[in-house]
Amino acid sequence: MSSNMTVARRKFASGPLEADSGGMATHVHHTISTALLGLAPVYFLVPDSYTDGMFNKIFGIGISGAISAHSWIGLNYVATDYVPKVSKALLGPARVFNAGLAVVTFLGLSKIAVSSPGGIKGCIKGLWNPPKEE
């Protein structure tokens, strides 16, 4: 096999649950990291009057997807590094668990983005605002 074929094979994952396999996964993970690093602080610092309504919901779903994908790829890197030290047979179930966790994370954050007043931004801000006493 030529060296060009070897490089081409390593670019993509060999299975749908292998989110950490290949150069494409590393590129996607680093791109998501950079996007979250830049966009999340801007989103939280922009006044609420600019982000209320549909923009807040759409951006909330987008950030939910980015966080879930970032988590899924990152946890697969962790699983690849550490799970085989315990048992090589557990790597497959660990990957399935990571995918399930990413789905649950996406669904939960998306529900907050769509149904919570203020979306994800309002939920995070609520951590520092004491409840109003009646």
C-alpha positions as CSV (number, residue, x, y, z in Angstrom):
1,M,0.0,0.0,0.0
2,S,1.3,3.4,-0.9
3,S,1.9,6.1,1.7
4,N,-0.8,8.3,0.1
5,M,-3.4,5.6,0.8
6,T,-2.3,5.4,4.4
7,V,-2.6,9.1,4.9
8,A,-6.1,9.1,3.2
9,R,-7.3,6.3,5.5
10,R,-6.2,8.1,8.7
11,K,-8.2,11.3,7.7
12,F,-11.6,9.8,8.5
13,A,-13.0,7.6,11.3
14,S,-13.5,3.9,10.5
15,G,-16.8,3.8,12.4
16,P,-19.6,6.2,13.3
17,L,-18.8,6.1,17.0
18,E,-15.1,6.8,16.6
19,A,-15.4,10.6,17.0
20,D,-11.7,10.9,17.8
21,S,-10.3,9.0,14.9
22,G,-8.4,10.8,12.1
23,G,-7.2,14.2,11.4
24,M,-10.7,15.5,10.5
25,A,-11.8,14.8,14.1
26,T,-8.9,16.8,15.5
27,H,-9.6,19.7,13.1
28,V,-13.3,19.7,14.0
29,H,-12.6,19.5,17.7
30,H,-10.1,22.5,17.6
31,T,-12.5,24.5,15.4
32,I,-15.4,24.0,17.9
33,S,-13.0,24.9,20.8
34,T,-12.0,28.1,19.1
35,A,-15.6,29.0,18.2
36,L,-16.8,28.4,21.7
37,L,-13.9,30.4,23.1
38,G,-14.8,33.4,20.9
39,L,-18.6,33.3,20.6
40,A,-19.8,32.2,24.0
41,P,-18.3,35.2,26.0
42,V,-19.6,37.6,23.3
43,Y,-23.1,36.0,23.5
44,F,-23.2,36.3,27.3
45,L,-21.9,39.9,27.4
46,V,-24.2,41.3,24.7
47,P,-27.2,43.1,26.3
48,D,-30.4,41.0,26.6
49,S,-32.4,43.5,24.5
50,Y,-30.2,42.5,21.5
51,T,-30.5,38.7,22.0
52,D,-34.1,38.3,23.2
53,G,-36.5,36.3,21.0
54,M,-35.8,34.0,18.1
55,F,-32.1,34.9,17.9
56,N,-31.6,33.7,21.5
57,K,-33.3,30.4,20.7
58,I,-31.5,29.7,17.5
59,F,-28.1,30.6,19.0
60,G,-28.9,28.5,22.1
61,I,-29.6,25.5,19.9
62,G,-26.3,26.2,18.0
63,I,-24.3,26.5,21.2
64,S,-26.0,23.3,22.5
65,G,-24.8,21.4,19.4
66,A,-21.3,22.8,19.7
67,I,-21.0,21.9,23.4
68,S,-22.4,18.4,22.7
69,A,-20.1,17.8,19.7
70,H,-17.1,19.1,21.6
71,S,-17.9,16.9,24.6
72,W,-18.4,13.8,22.4
73,I,-15.1,14.2,20.5
74,G,-13.2,15.1,23.7
75,L,-14.6,12.2,25.7
76,N,-13.7,9.8,22.9
77,Y,-10.1,11.0,23.1
78,V,-10.2,10.2,26.8
79,A,-11.8,6.8,26.2
80,T,-9.2,5.9,23.6
81,D,-6.4,6.9,26.0
82,Y,-7.6,5.4,29.3
83,V,-10.3,2.7,28.7
84,P,-7.9,0.1,27.1
85,K,-5.7,0.3,30.2
86,V,-8.6,-1.2,32.1
87,S,-10.0,-3.5,29.4
88,K,-9.9,-3.3,25.6
89,A,-13.3,-4.9,25.4
90,L,-14.8,-1.8,27.2
91,L,-13.8,0.7,24.5
92,G,-16.9,0.0,22.4
93,P,-19.3,0.4,25.2
94,A,-17.5,3.5,26.4
95,R,-17.9,5.0,22.9
96,V,-21.6,4.2,23.0
97,F,-21.9,5.8,26.4
98,N,-20.1,8.9,25.1
99,A,-22.5,9.2,22.2
100,G,-25.5,8.7,24.5
101,L,-24.2,11.4,26.8
102,A,-23.7,13.8,23.9
103,V,-27.3,13.2,22.8
104,V,-28.7,13.8,26.3
105,T,-26.5,16.9,26.6
106,F,-27.8,18.3,23.3
107,L,-31.5,17.5,24.1
108,G,-31.2,19.0,27.6
109,L,-29.4,22.2,26.6
110,S,-31.8,22.6,23.6
111,K,-34.8,22.3,25.8
112,I,-33.4,25.0,28.1
113,A,-32.6,27.2,25.0
114,V,-36.2,26.9,23.6
115,S,-38.4,26.7,26.6
116,S,-36.7,28.6,29.4
117,P,-37.3,32.3,29.7
118,G,-34.0,33.9,28.6
119,G,-32.8,30.6,27.2
120,I,-29.3,29.4,28.1
121,K,-28.1,32.9,28.7
122,G,-31.0,33.5,31.2
123,C,-30.3,30.2,32.9
124,I,-26.6,30.9,33.4
125,K,-27.4,34.5,34.6
126,G,-29.9,33.0,37.1
127,L,-27.0,31.3,38.9
128,W,-25.8,34.6,40.1
129,N,-29.1,36.3,40.7
130,P,-30.8,35.5,43.9
131,P,-34.5,34.6,43.7
132,K,-36.9,37.5,44.2
133,E,-38.7,37.3,47.5
134,E,-42.5,37.9,47.4
